[in-house]
Amino acid sequence: MADKVSDKMSDKIFGYLENNEYINAATVAELIDRSPTTARRILRQMVENNILISMGGNKNRIYKKSN
């Protein structure tokens, strides 16, 4: 699998964040129809690229758009 987050996946995440302040890995997994592990990897890449900000501990981690 490519290291780059696909535009289609990121569009779905941003679409969700247009109507919601936060998103979590379980919601991302459902949106993009992938495993929770893949969702966490994608979210981690988006945080590393300063696209999203993560907050909270491992079990309760949530993400929001970076300003």
Backbone as JSON, one array per atom type, in Angstrom:
{
  "sequence": "MADKVSDKMSDKIFGYLENNEYINAATVAELIDRSPTTARRILRQMVENNILISMGGNKNRIYKKSN",
  "N": [[0.84, -1.19, 0.0], [0.49, 2.25, -0.69], [2.35, 4.99, 0.71], [1.24, 7.46, 0.62], [-1.68, 9.26, 1.36], [-4.69, 8.7, -0.22], [-6.46, 10.92, -2.44], [-9.2, 10.52, -2.52], [-9.77, 9.24, -0.08], [-8.91, 11.21, 1.77], [-10.65, 13.25, 1.04], [-13.1, 12.18, 1.91], [-12.66, 12.15, 4.67], [-12.29, 14.91, 5.18], [-14.77, 15.82, 4.32], [-16.43, 14.74, 6.29], [-15.44, 16.18, 8.45], [-16.32, 18.7, 7.84], [-18.86, 18.91, 8.84], [-18.6, 18.08, 11.42], [-16.75, 18.59, 14.41], [-14.69, 16.94, 15.32], [-13.0, 13.79, 14.61], [-12.64, 10.23, 14.82], [-10.59, 7.22, 14.82], [-12.18, 4.94, 14.41], [-14.45, 5.95, 13.11], [-13.27, 6.93, 10.78], [-12.38, 4.51, 9.67], [-14.84, 3.33, 8.99], [-15.81, 5.24, 7.15], [-13.98, 5.1, 5.01], [-13.98, 2.5, 4.39], [-12.07, 0.61, 5.35], [-9.73, -1.21, 7.46], [-9.51, -0.67, 11.05], [-6.8, -0.42, 11.76], [-5.57, 0.44, 9.39], [-6.93, 2.86, 9.13], [-5.93, 4.25, 11.37], [-3.24, 4.44, 10.61], [-3.44, 6.1, 8.36], [-4.49, 8.42, 9.55], [-2.35, 9.03, 11.25], [-0.38, 9.66, 9.34], [-1.54, 11.94, 8.26], [-1.43, 13.64, 10.45], [1.36, 13.83, 10.77], [1.93, 15.23, 8.46], [0.94, 17.66, 9.08], [-1.76, 18.16, 8.6], [-3.88, 17.33, 10.1], [-4.66, 17.56, 13.62], [-3.9, 15.73, 16.5], [-5.52, 14.65, 19.49], [-5.69, 13.57, 22.86], [-5.51, 10.31, 24.5], [-4.38, 6.97, 23.57], [-6.67, 5.17, 23.39], [-8.8, 6.94, 23.34], [-8.3, 8.81, 21.37], [-8.76, 11.63, 19.34], [-9.24, 13.56, 16.33], [-8.72, 16.66, 14.67], [-9.1, 19.29, 12.23], [-6.12, 20.92, 11.22], [-5.17, 24.23, 11.85]],
  "CA": [[0.0, 0.0, 0.0], [1.26, 3.47, -0.82], [2.45, 5.81, 1.92], [0.44, 8.66, 0.42], [-3.11, 9.14, 1.56], [-5.35, 9.0, -1.5], [-7.35, 12.09, -2.43], [-10.56, 10.06, -2.23], [-9.86, 9.02, 1.36], [-8.83, 12.49, 2.48], [-11.9, 13.97, 0.76], [-14.13, 11.65, 2.8], [-12.35, 12.63, 6.02], [-12.59, 16.34, 5.25], [-16.22, 15.95, 4.21], [-16.98, 14.48, 7.62], [-15.03, 17.27, 9.34], [-17.08, 19.91, 7.51], [-20.07, 18.91, 9.66], [-18.25, 17.64, 12.77], [-15.49, 19.2, 14.84], [-13.68, 15.91, 15.53], [-13.19, 12.46, 14.03], [-11.77, 9.23, 15.44], [-10.14, 6.17, 13.89], [-13.3, 4.04, 14.09], [-15.27, 6.63, 12.12], [-12.5, 6.93, 9.52], [-12.42, 3.14, 9.13], [-16.15, 3.16, 8.36], [-15.92, 6.14, 6.0], [-13.14, 4.71, 3.88], [-14.15, 1.05, 4.23], [-10.79, -0.04, 5.62], [-9.59, -1.68, 8.84], [-9.1, 0.37, 12.01], [-5.34, -0.26, 11.7], [-5.31, 1.29, 8.23], [-7.44, 4.19, 9.46], [-4.96, 4.89, 12.28], [-2.04, 4.77, 9.83], [-3.77, 7.26, 7.54], [-4.59, 9.56, 10.45], [-0.99, 9.35, 11.69], [0.28, 10.34, 8.22], [-2.12, 13.27, 8.13], [-0.87, 14.43, 11.56], [2.76, 14.09, 10.44], [1.94, 16.23, 7.39], [0.31, 18.87, 9.63], [-3.1, 18.33, 8.04], [-4.76, 17.14, 11.26], [-4.09, 17.62, 14.97], [-4.44, 14.66, 17.34], [-5.7, 14.98, 20.9], [-6.13, 12.46, 23.69], [-4.7, 9.1, 24.61], [-4.53, 5.96, 22.53], [-8.03, 4.64, 23.26], [-9.77, 8.02, 23.14], [-7.7, 9.82, 20.51], [-9.59, 12.27, 18.33], [-8.48, 14.36, 15.39], [-9.42, 17.79, 14.08], [-8.32, 19.96, 11.19], [-5.1, 21.85, 11.62], [-5.52, 25.61, 11.41]],
  "C": [[0.89, 1.25, 0.0], [1.27, 4.25, 0.5], [1.58, 7.05, 1.83], [-1.03, 8.37, 0.64], [-3.8, 9.54, 0.26], [-6.28, 10.21, -1.34], [-8.77, 11.68, -2.06], [-10.76, 9.85, -0.74], [-9.83, 10.33, 2.12], [-10.07, 13.34, 2.23], [-13.02, 13.49, 1.67], [-13.91, 12.13, 4.23], [-12.7, 14.1, 6.16], [-14.08, 16.62, 5.11], [-16.89, 15.74, 5.55], [-16.67, 15.65, 8.55], [-15.7, 18.61, 8.99], [-18.3, 20.05, 8.42], [-19.82, 18.53, 11.11], [-16.9, 18.24, 13.14], [-14.36, 18.18, 14.92], [-14.03, 14.63, 14.79], [-12.27, 11.5, 14.77], [-11.48, 8.12, 14.44], [-11.29, 5.24, 13.49], [-14.19, 4.66, 13.01], [-14.57, 6.66, 10.77], [-12.55, 5.56, 8.88], [-13.74, 2.88, 8.41], [-16.27, 3.99, 7.09], [-15.17, 5.63, 4.77], [-13.17, 3.2, 3.63], [-12.82, 0.3, 4.3], [-10.75, -0.48, 7.08], [-9.22, -0.52, 9.76], [-7.59, 0.61, 12.0], [-4.96, 0.65, 10.53], [-5.77, 2.72, 8.5], [-6.46, 4.93, 10.37], [-3.69, 5.29, 11.54], [-2.28, 6.02, 8.98], [-3.84, 8.52, 8.41], [-3.2, 9.99, 10.93], [-0.23, 10.11, 10.59], [-0.24, 11.77, 8.07], [-1.65, 14.19, 9.27], [0.58, 14.79, 11.26], [2.91, 15.14, 9.35], [1.24, 17.53, 7.79], [-1.04, 19.19, 9.0], [-4.13, 18.24, 9.15], [-3.96, 17.3, 12.53], [-4.72, 16.49, 15.77], [-4.5, 15.13, 18.78], [-6.16, 13.73, 21.64], [-5.19, 11.28, 23.65], [-5.04, 8.1, 23.53], [-5.98, 5.52, 22.33], [-9.05, 5.72, 22.9], [-9.27, 9.11, 22.21], [-8.72, 10.32, 19.48], [-8.73, 13.19, 17.49], [-9.35, 15.51, 14.9], [-8.51, 18.44, 13.06], [-7.3, 20.89, 11.8], [-5.47, 23.22, 11.09], [-4.53, 26.15, 10.47]]
}
